Amino acid sequence: LRPSETTSLHGTFPVQQPTPVRILLAAFSSQGSQNPSTGQQQLPIIDPELLGDTALQTPAPRRILSEKDFTMTGRVRHARHLLSNSASGSILTSNHSITAEEVDRLNPAPQVERVVPSQMLDWQLLDNPSATVQQLRLAFGAAHDHAISQQAALEASNAMLIIQSLTVRKLNQALHGREELAKEKRGSRFPKGFGICATSAEMILALEQREEERELEVSALAQRKAIRAQNKEAKDAVEARWLVMKSEHASELAAWEKLKADGIIPLPGKPKRPRKPKAALIPVDVEDSLEDEEFIPLD
């Protein structure tokens, strides 16, 4: 069947699903045998395209599968393994912070899947059973296809909800990290959270330590700003030098082309294309750069 037709069934929907959603559908749609004596248990078969570019490995001897491989916990463990090996779904199972670009890639614009319209049964066929057996079989087949398509649409919707839940969890982790960083920068004037006398030695010592930490933060911030300014100057100098080098190469190439057109013998070698020089940059910690956005020195 063609995906553009309204009679398309499971696996041929025209809706483009993200890779993590297809991984969940593949992991939970497999129905393995629950009888250990048959020996026909199989793990869900995953399309190699879903796993991205991975190096080929020699297949290791497979163990005998048990009923635990087809329980809900086993399927969740298998789906988590597949998500960690995919390019777009690995961020959901890792400890790294999620970015806005990854959120947009994991949550595309929602598309509603419409179920194939069911055909109304013709009850007049009961008047002539001998002549309408084939038509009844076709009618029941259409009803069966309708049920399968409805189940497929529900599975896709549930898989998308799971991916959205994992994405929201990663966003909450990133937000929690930023909030905790802000709390650490805010500091506390009361050691251990208890109220104490403002003239006590413990209170004065805490204030002095906090003042020293803030002075160090201000000096580190100024140093990072100076480093970034130096890096910018180095980049600008390299770009200016690169423009001069390209202009000189263009003039040399034009002169060589003129000699070649005039038939000069012996013809000198063609000018080589220059390589762009690299600026000597001073490394700056990325985490410190992120902290600079939230740090506001107090007077």
Secondary structure, 3 states (H helix, E strand, C coil): CCCCCCCCCCCCCCCCCCHHHHHHHHHHHCCCCCCCCCCCCCCCCCCHHHHCCCCCCCCCCCCCCCHHHHCHHHHHHHHHHHHHHCCCCHHHHCCCCCCHHHHHHHCCCCCCCCCCCCCCCCHHHHHCHHHCHHHHHHHHHHHHHHHHHHHHHHHHHHHHHHHHHHHHHHHHHHHHHHHHHHHHHHCCCCHHHCCCCCCCHHHHHHHHHHHHHHHHHHHHHHHHHHHHHHHHHHHHHHHHHHHHHHHHHHHHHHHHHHHHHHCCCCCCCCCCCCCCCCCCCCCCCHHHHHHHHHCCCCC
